[in-house]
Amino acid sequence: MMQTDLVFDRAESNRRKADGMAVAADHAPHLLGKAREIAVEIALSRGVVTADDVGLELARRGWPNCLGPAAGSIFKTKDWAFTGTFVSSTRVTNHSRLLRVWKLR
């Protein structure tokens, strides 16, 4: 095996991503459930939603802003479809990284 095989491996990368998301979701199941409820509310009212939209609404409702890595699991159910659009995050700590825009199926 070449040295690059230890660094670049799509299957292993995807496996580690799935494992990490599962661990993160397991650490905040109640808050993740609330975030998913809010995501549905926003999508029903606006048509589309992002993780920033959900985080902002959680904060407005007094929920702790501690989803952290579990935020990556908000839209990981069969109810959501990626619209094909990205927007820049407005969360300062995200440094304008791109966020997917989601819609309900």
NUTOR-43695 format. One record per residue (C-alpha): residue number from 0; residue in one letter; x, y, z. Coordinates in steps of 0.1 Angstrom, whole numbers, plus 2048, in hexadecimal, padded with zeros to 3 digits. Example, Ala and Ser with C-alpha at 12.3 -4.5 7.8 and 13.67 -1.06 7.14 Angstrom:
BEGIN
     i   aa     X     Y     Z
     0    A   87B   7D3   84E
     1    S   889   7F5   847
// end
This chain:
BEGIN
     i   aa     X     Y     Z
     0    M   800   800   800
     1    M   80D   822   7F7
     2    Q   80F   83E   811
     3    T   7F3   852   7FE
     4    D   7DC   834   804
     5    L   7DD   83B   829
     6    V   7D3   860   823
     7    F   7BC   85E   805
     8    D   7A1   844   808
     9    R   77D   84E   7FE
    10    A   76C   830   80E
    11    E   77F   834   82F
    12    S   778   859   82F
    13    N   753   854   82A
    14    R   752   839   845
    15    R   763   851   85E
    16    K   74B   86D   855
    17    A   72D   856   85B
    18    D   73C   84A   87C
    19    G   743   86E   888
    20    M   720   87A   87F
    21    A   710   85D   891
    22    V   725   864   8B1
    23    A   71D   889   8AF
    24    A   6F7   882   8AB
    25    D   6F7   86A   8C8
    26    H   706   884   8DF
    27    A   6E9   89D   8D9
    28    P   6CA   889   8D0
    29    H   6B1   8A0   8E0
    30    L   6C0   8C0   8D2
    31    L   6C4   8B0   8B0
    32    G   69F   8A6   8B0
    33    K   695   8C9   8B9
    34    A   6AC   8D7   89D
    35    R   69B   8BF   884
    36    E   678   8CB   88F
    37    I   683   8EF   88A
    38    A   692   8E7   868
    39    V   670   8D9   85D
    40    E   65E   8F9   86A
    41    I   676   90F   857
    42    A   674   8FB   837
    43    L   64E   8FB   839
    44    S   64E   921   83D
    45    R   66A   92B   825
    46    G   66D   90D   80E
    47    V   692   908   815
    48    V   6A9   907   834
    49    T   6CE   906   83E
    50    A   6E0   8FB   85D
    51    D   6E5   920   865
    52    D   6C0   926   864
    53    V   6BA   90A   87D
    54    G   6D6   916   894
    55    L   6C9   939   894
    56    E   6A6   92E   89C
    57    L   6B3   916   8B8
    58    A   6C4   934   8C7
    59    R   6A5   94A   8C4
    60    R   691   930   8D7
    61    G   6AB   92E   8F3
    62    W   6B9   90C   8EA
    63    P   6DE   909   8F1
    64    N   6F3   90E   8D3
    65    C   706   8EE   8D8
    66    L   6FC   8D7   8BB
    67    G   720   8D8   8AF
    68    P   728   8BB   898
    69    A   705   8AE   89C
    70    A   6F9   8CA   886
    71    G   706   8B6   869
    72    S   6EB   89C   870
    73    I   6CD   8B4   86E
    74    F   6C5   8AC   84A
    75    K   6D1   888   849
    76    T   6AE   879   847
    77    K   699   86E   82A
    78    D   683   88E   82E
    79    W   69D   8A5   81F
    80    A   6AA   8AC   7FC
    81    F   6C8   8C2   7F4
    82    T   6BD   8DD   7DC
    83    G   6DE   8DF   7CA
    84    T   6E4   902   7D9
    85    F   6FF   90D   7F1
    86    V   700   92D   806
    87    S   71C   93B   81B
    88    S   717   937   841
    89    T   712   956   855
    90    R   71D   945   875
    91    V   73E   957   87D
    92    T   750   938   889
    93    N   747   927   867
    94    H   75D   940   854
    95    S   743   943   838
    96    R   746   91E   82F
    97    L   72C   911   817
    98    L   70C   902   824
    99    R   6F3   8ED   811
   100    V   6D0   8FA   80C
   101    W   6B6   8DF   813
   102    K   691   8DA   80B
   103    L   677   8C1   818
   104    R   670   8A4   800
// end
